[in-house]
């Protein structure tokens, strides 16, 4: 199914820089990312490639993030801690370790759920029956 862009959507697409266009469904506030079809097909092929395991996907994601970070002129400002934070505070270190663990768990859960969803979709037909 194809949907043509509205004029305001086309203007937003034309005005964007390097980031993909984000769309928000006003009914439920769900967020979507608009990418060119050729990029989507490359991403889809990566996700559907059964020869990739979770570790390989994580390595690819990490590499993409590193590449993105290398081109981000404001990255250093994001990484600076607010003044007054103790660099050797054990509670801060434990908090950051727990946050990293939770992010990893969330990534693994999302990838697992996506794989399960894709497996369920591949066993159904989208062709209507009469």
N, C-alpha and C positions, 0 to 999 in steps of 0.2 A: 504494500500500500504506500502510495506517495502522497504527500501533502505539500502544496506550494506555500512558500514563505509569504507572509504578509509584507506590505511595504515597511512598517516599523521593524519587523524582524530582519528584513534585508538590509535596512540602514544600520541596525545593530551589528549585523554580520560584517558589513563593510567597515564599520568603525572600530572593530576589535583589533587588538595588536596580535600578539603571539598566542594568547590564551584562547581556547575554544569558547564558543558562545554558550552561556548557561541560560536555560529556560526554566521558568517556575510555573507549575500548574496552580492557578489561583484557587481551585476547588479544595485541594488538599496540601498545598505548599510543597509537593514533591518536586525535586530538582532534577533536571535532565541536562546533558551535555550534547551539543550539536557538533558533530565532527563530519568531515567530508567522507563520502562513501568509500573512497579508496583506502583511507586510513582505517575506517571501521572494518573493512574486509581484511586488512592486514592484522588488526587486533583480534578479530574473530578467528582467523586461522591460527594465531598463537594460542588462543584459549582452547580451541578444539583439537589442537595437536596432542594426541594421546601420549606422545613420547616425552612430553614435558611433565616433570613432577613439581610439587609445591616448592621445593628448594630452588629449582631452576626458574620458576616464575618469580620467586622472591628476589633472586639475583638480577633478573631482567628489570623488575620494578625498581630495585635499588640503583641499578645503573642509569635508568631513565631519570630518577630523582636526582642523582649526582650530576647528570648532564644539565638538567634544568637548573639546579642550584649554581652550577658554574656560570650560567648566563644571567643570574639574578643579581643586579647591582645593589639591591637592598638586603641581601641575605645576612650580611654581617650585623645589621641593625636588628634583625629578628633574633639572632643568636645571643645578643648581649643580655646579660642578666641585669635586672634593675639594681641600682645602687643600694647597698645595705644588705644584700644577700651574702651569706657566709659561704665561701667556696668549699669549705671542708665540713659543712654541717651534715651530720650523719642522717638526720631526718630528711633533709633535702635529697641526699644521695639515694636513700631508700625510696623516697617518693618518685624520683626520676626513674629508678630501676623498675618500680612497680608500673609506672606509666608506660615504659618501653615494653614490659611484658604484656600488659593489657592491649597495647597497640598490635603487637605480634599475634596475640590470641585472636583479636578482632579480624586481622588480615587473614589468618588461617581459616577462621570460621566463615568469613565471607567467600573465600575461594572454594571452600568445601560446599557451601550452600549453592554457589553458582554452578559448580560441577554437578551437584545433585539435580538442580533445576534443569540444566542442559540435558542431562541423561533422561529426565522425565519428558522433556520436549521432543527429544529425538524419537521417542517411541509413539508419538501421536502424529496424526496427519492434520495439516492445516487446510487440506482440500475439502471444500464443502460437499456433502453428499446430498443427493436429491431423492 
